[in-house]
């Protein structure tokens, strides 16, 4: 959708609210519900999607009024200050743009950034527009290296010639054009420190791979970049995370989508992605028990929760992994492999696992 079409969509929303006011009606916004009761796991597409349940937010409902105002004000700021000018802004900038006192009161329209962030997510659901189409960007939080050449806003960038830092992945990757992609697969990892080891060892060059990392949970920009490379260039994607339930969840979000962003599943999920490690089997194979980190109550609760997700509960291999996590009463970080040698992960662990196709689907 073009910038003008996005602007028209928001103005149509404003016109609908104005029409309700002129008719003497209680201004109301309808939207698909984003709570767990309206999240559906589509077994055919293997993605999380929003169901058909809808809700509404009206101005004269005391419990709705502030959120109603926040949604309208954020929509106004995006229309007038971003889409009109063609400029982009950060989530933090939008927060400060809407942070003001409601006229005639001592109440701030927003007190925390989470409020404006949620209003933006609500607008995505209400309008069908992505955050990127609304010209709102998140912070950069990822690095990539590989034999890839892209064009980004007229600049030609070679991912193989960016030194130790790699290319910083922006939150909006929609306008990137792939000029050259030479790779056998993509390796995504949750930890920047592991990426730095692989980059220094030139793993991407020796193994003809693209290496991508975030710092913890995967950002929308990284997920969209992964999806574009997967769909446009038919590249397999392997996920490397810590050997714990949070690593399994990061893989789950990339593969199936997240509950919070079920409305954006089509442009974020990658059903064909596979989990490479660290697995509980690696603990025995590579003698990692001496590097155990004891599970706490939150870990056990999270294992129970994730194991019961619809997309995991009938998967025998993942259920075996979850059981072994509990039996071990411990988790292991990726960096534990460095105890076997600083470059063990890049020279032995990853090449062997990929060659032998030791994946979990």
N, C-alpha and C positions, 0 to 999 in steps of 0.2 A: 504494500500500500504506500502511495506517495505521501509526501508531507502535506500537500493540500487536501488529500483524501482523509488523512488522520485529523487534520484541523477541522474539516467539515463534520466528521463523526462526533468530535467533542462539542462543536457548536450546535449540532442537532440535539445532543443531550441537554445543553443549556436551554435551547428553544423549547424543548418538551417541558422542562421545569417551569419556565416562564409562562407557558400556556396554561399549566395547572394553576399557577398563582392568579393569572388574569381571570380564570374561571371560578375563582374563590375556593379552589380545592386545596387540600393539604399536600404540599409538594412531596413527591415520593420518587424514589429510585428503586427499580427492581434489578435483581442480579442473581446469578446462580450461587447457591450456597457453597462455601469452601471448607466446610467442616467434614470430619471423618465420616459422618452418616451419608454424605453425598459423594464419597470417593469410591469409584468402581475399578476393580482390576479386570481389564479386558484380556481374557486368556488368548484370544485370537491374535491380537496385535502385541501382547505381552507388555502393555503399558497401563499406567494409572490414568484414569480420566474422570472428569466431573460428571455426576449423574444429572438427572432432570429436575431435582429439587431446587426451588427458587425461594428467595426471601425478598424483603423490601426494607427500605430505610426511609422514614418520613420525618419532616422537619418538626411537626408538632407532637411527636412522641418524645417525651423527656429522655428516655434511654437512647434514642436515636439521634437527637438533634445535633449534638456536637460532632458526631461522626459524619452526619449529613453535611454539615458546614465544611468539615475538613475535606471531604470528597469534592465538593463544589469549588472550594478555594484552590485546591491542587489542580483541578481541571482547568480553572481560569488561568493560573500561573503558567501551566504547560502550553495552553493555547496562545496567550498574549506574549509571553516572554521567551518561549522556546520555539514553538512551531512557526509563529509569525516571523521571527528573525532568522530561522533556519539554524540556530545555534543549539548546542547540546550542553547539558548541565549535569552535575553529580547529584546523587541522592542527598548529600549533605547540603548542597546549595539550595535544593528545593525546600528542604526543611527550614532554612533561614528565610527563604522567600515568603513562606506562609506563616512564619512565627510572628504573630501580632496579637494585640489585645482585641477581643470582640468589642465593637463600638457599644458604649453604654454600660459596659461591665468591667470587672477587674479580672476577667477570665481570659487566659491565653487560648488562641485557637489550637495551638499544639504546644506541648511542653517537652516532648521527647521525639527524637527522630523516628522511632518506631511507629509513631502515629502517622506521620506523613508517608513513611514507607508503605504502611498498610493501605493508606488511601490510594497510592499509586497501584498497588496490587489489585485493589478493588476496581480501579478504572480499567485495568487490563481485562478483568472478568466482564465488566459491564459493557465495554466497547469492542472487545475482541482484538484490541491492539496490544502489541507487546510493549514492554518498557522501552525498548530500543526505538520502536516506532514513535513513542511519545517523546523521544529525544532526551531521555534520562539515562545516565550511565552510572555504574557502580565503580568502586575503586579497582585499579589493576591489581591482580593477585595471581600471577602465574607466569611461567617461563616455558619457552619451547626452543628446540634446536633440531636440525635435520637438513636434509638436502631438498629444501623447498624454497621457491622464490615466489613472493607475492607482490601484488600492487595494492597499496593502502593509501587512498586519497591522493593518487598521482605519484607516490613515492615507491620505488622498487626496493624491496627488502629481501635479502638472502639470509635465511635462517641458519645457514652453515658458516656465516662470517660475522658473527656478533659476539665473539669472545666468551668470557666466562659467565656473563649474565644472561645470554640468550635474548630472544625477543620477548618483551613484556606484553602479555596477552591483554588486550583491552576488553571492556565489558560488552562492547558492540562490535561484532565481527561480520555483520551482514554485508558490508560494502567491500570487504576484502575479495580480491580476485586472485585465484591461484594460477600463476604463470607457468610453474614447473613443480611437479611433485614426484620425487624419486625415492620411494621407500617400500619396504616389504610389509611393514606393520607399524602400528603406533603403540608405544608403551606409556601409559599414564600412571603417575605415582602421586600419592597424597602428600609426600614430604619434599620440600625444597632442598633439604640437605642431601637427600638421596639423588635428586636430579643433578645437583652440583657434582657429586661423585661421578655419575655416569657421563656428564658433560666433559669433565676434566679428563676422563679416561677415553673420550671420543667414542663412547659406546654407539652413538647414532651413526657414526661413519663406518666403524668396523662391522656393525650388524645391519647396516642399511635400514635404520629405523628412524622414526620421529619420536623424540622424548618430550613429554609434557608433564608439568607438575603444578600443583597449587600448594597451599599451606593449610592442610586440613580439608574441610568440606569443599567440594568442587563448586566453583562459581558458575553462574549462568553463561558467561562469556566462554569459559573453557568447555562447558558441556556443548554449547552450540558449535564451537570450533571443531570439537571431536566429531559431532554429528555430521557436519559438513564434509569433513575429510572422509568419514566412513561412507556416506551416501554418494558423494561426488567422485570419489577416487577408489572406492571399493577396498579400503584398507582395514584389515583386522585390527581390533583394539583389545589390548590386554591391560588389566588393572593390577597394580602392585600396591598393597597397603600393609599396615601392621597386622599381625596375627591376633586380632581381637574383634569383638562384635562391631566396633565402630568402623573398622576397615570393611567388614561385610556390608555395613549400611551404606558406606560411600559407594561401593560397587553397585549396590541395589539402586541407589539414586540415579547413577549414570545409565544403568540398564533399563529400569522400569519407570523411573520418575520419582518425584517426591510428593507427599501428601499436600504440602504447602503450595506446590506449583503444578498441581494436576491440570490446571487450566492451560498450561504451556507445554504439555507433554509432546505434542506433535513436533515442536521445534527444539526439543531438548533430549528426548530419550533415544537410546541406541540398543534395541533388543538383542543385537548380535554380539555385544561386548562379552568378553570372558574374563574370569578371575584367574590370575596367575599365582598370586601368593601375597603375603606369607600364609601358608596353610598349617593346620595343626599337624599334618603329616611331615612337613618340613622340620618340625621340632625334633622328631625322632631321627630323621634322615641326616640332619646337619648338627645334631647334638647341641640343641639350643636350650635345654632345660636349665642349665646353670644361669641363664639370662632371664628366667621367669620374673614377671611382675605379678604379684598376687591380685586376684580379682577382689573387688569390693562389692557391697550390696547393690550399688548402682549398675555395676557390670552384669550381675546376675539378673537383675530386673530387666535390663536392656536385652539380654540374650533371650529371655522368655518372650518379651514383646516382639522382637524381630523374627524369632522362630515361628511365631504364629501369624505372620503376614501371609496373605493368600498366595503370594508368589514364591514363598519359601516353604510353606507347611507341607507341601506334597513333593518337595524336592529331596530325595533320599540322601544325596551327597551332601547337601547343605545341612540337613538335619544331623548327619553324622559329624560334620564339623562343629555344630553347636554343642552336641553332646560331648565331644572331646574337649571343647573349651571348658565346659563345666567339670569334666572328670579331671582335667589338669589343674583346675582351680587357679589358672594363671593365663597371662597373655604375653606376647613377645613382640618387640618392635623390629622393624625392618633392619635398623642399624645393628642389631645383634649379630648379623652376618659378618660385620666388619671384624669381629673377634677372630675369624678364620683368615683374615688378611684384608688389608685396606681396599683392594680391588677385587676381592672374592666375588662380590655381587655382580660386577660387570664382566668378569672374565670366566667365571664358572657357573654360578647359580642361575643367572638369567639365560645365558646361551643354552645350557643343558635343558632347562625346563621348557623353553620355547621349542627347541629341536625335538624333544620327546613329547611335545603337546600335552604337558601336564597342567591342564586347565580345569577349572570348574565352571560349568555353564549354569 
